[in-house]
Amino acid sequence: MYLVVGLGNPGDEYAETPHNMGFRVVDLLAERNSIRASRNDSKALVGVGEIAQKPVMLAKPQTFMNLSGTSVAPLMEKHGLTAADLILIYDELDLPWGEMRIKLRGSAAGHHGPESVIEKLGTKEFIRVRLGVNPGYKIRDGAEYLLAPIKRSQRKEADELAARGAEAVESIIAEGVEKAMTTYNRRAQGSKPEEE
């Protein structure tokens, strides 16, 4: 079974922020695949169903971003899952708005959400779907920007990015991560997929 985890912060005040893009993708996946992700399990809202005829658990940790690992690790242990079963989705300030990168492994690059997951799992060997939220102008305070509502001018792009994120996860599950990386990691200038 795949465990698809979207990172974010619980609470209505964070729902429309860049930091909650992971939650948005999980919500879309739930809607598109008729999965109800509303049961409490290991400090997360979870739902079980199928994507591409494969069993999947969708999860949104309710621990706040920086403590995500304290939900993800117990959830995996309880359900007998390994790092190879995990797909982690989160916002990435190092990527321009609207860009997306699928990675097989690597560091958290200073992002405290995946950092917490890596720390609690004791491994970096899991799939990540990184969603670019860098607005393209100088940000004085990264945390303040990530926790503020998405600007009206960027809402359409945010919706499109969430939809592409959901499609990418479905592709990973249906066709495998290598194929999904080839399809979704292309930049405008056609650079190679990022693996490390």
N, C-alpha and C positions, 0 to 999 in steps of 0.2 A: 504494500500500500504506500502511495506517496503521501507525505505530509506537506501541504502547501501552506506556508505561514506568511502572512502579510504583517509587517511591522508598522506600528503607529502608537498613538496615545489615546486612551479611552476618554470619553466625555465629548459632549456636543461642541464645546468651545474649540476643540482641535479638529473636528470633522473635516473642515474645508482648508486645512493647512497643507503646505508642501510635505511636512513630516509624516502625513497620514496617507501618502500615495499607496503604500503597501496594503493598508486596510481597504482602500478603494478598489484595488485589483481583486482582492479576495471577495469583496461584495459583488463585483461584476461576475466573477467566476461562479459564485453561488447562484446568482440570478440566471446566468446563461445555461447552467447545468442542473437547475432545479434542486439545489442543495440548500438546506436550511441550516445556516451556521449560527445557532442561537443557544446551544447547550453549553453549560459551564463544565469545564474539565481542565484540571491543572492550571488554574488561573488564566484560562483562555475561553473565548467563545468558539465553539467548534461545530462542525457538521460533517457527516459522512455521506458519500454518494459515489458516483462514477463520472469520470471524464474519459472519453474515448474508450469506453467499455473497461476501464481500469479503476480499481478501488482507490478512492482519494479521501483524505481528511483535510478539510479547510480549517484554518485556525487564525484567530486574531488575539494575541496575548493582551490581557487587560492589566498588565503590570507597569505600564509606562515604558517608553522606548528603551531607556538605559538599563532596564532590568529584564529585557525580553528573554534572556537565557534561563531565568528562574521559572519561566513557564514552558519554554520549548523543550528543555532537557527532561523534566519530569513527564511531559506529555509523550515524548519519544520512548522513554523507559517504560511507562505504563502500558503502551501499546506495542512494545517489542520492535520498535523501529530503529534503524541505524542512520548514520549521516548520509549514506547513499540514497536514502528514501526522502531526504529533505530538500525542498525548494523554498528558499527564503527570498522574499520580495521587499524591497525598501527603496526610499528616496536616496538620491546621490547628488550632493552639492558639487562634486568634482566633474559632473557631466552637464553639458548645456541643456536647457529646457527642451524637453521632447525627445532627447536621445535616450537610448536604452542599451544596456550591455548585459548579456548573459555570461556568467563566469562559472567555471568548474571548481575553482579553489582560489585561495589567496588571502591576503590580510584584510582587515576591516577598514584600512585606510583612514583611521581616526573616527569612524562612525561608531558611536557607542552601542547602537542596537545590535548589529552583527558582532561587534566586539564581545558583548555579553553572551551571545549564543556560542561563539567560538570558545570563550572561557569555560562555560558550563559543559559544553560537549567534549572539550579537550581535543578538538580537531578543526581544521579549516577545509576539510574535504567534503564540501557539499555545494550544491548548485545555488547560485544567487541570480536574481533578476534585479538589476540596478536601474532605477528610473531617474533620469536627469532632471534636476530642478534648479540648476543655476540660471538666474535670470539674465546673465550677460552684462550686468553692471556691477560696480564695486559694492560689496555688502559690508557695512561697518560691523554688524554683529550677526554671525551666522545663525545662532540659536534663536535670536529675535525674529529673523527672517523666516526660518523654518516653522516657527510656531505662530506666525501671523496668518490671517486668511489669505488665500491665493487672490491676487489682483484680478479684477474683472476682466482685464485685457488678456489674461492668461488662462481663464477658465476653460475656454474651448480647447486649447492645447493640453490642459490637464486632463480633460475628458478623453481626448484622443490618445494621450499617453497611457492612461489607465486601460483603455480598450486594447491598445497594442500589447500592454503587459499581460492582460488576460489571454490574448491570442498566443503570446509567446509561451506562457505556462501550458496552455492546451497543446501546443506544438511539442514542447518538451515531453509531455506525457504520451502523446500519440506517436511521435516519430523519433524521439530520442534527443538528447541535448546537443549532439554534434550538428544534426540537421537544423535544429532551432537556432543555434549560434550562427550558422551559415546564412540563414534567412534573416534574422533579426539584428545581428551585430554590424550590419553594413552601415557605413557612414555615407554621406553624400558623395565623397570622393572615392568610395569603394575600398576602404582600408580592410585589412584582414580581421577576422574575429579575434577577440581577446580571450586568451585561455588562462593566463596566470595573473 
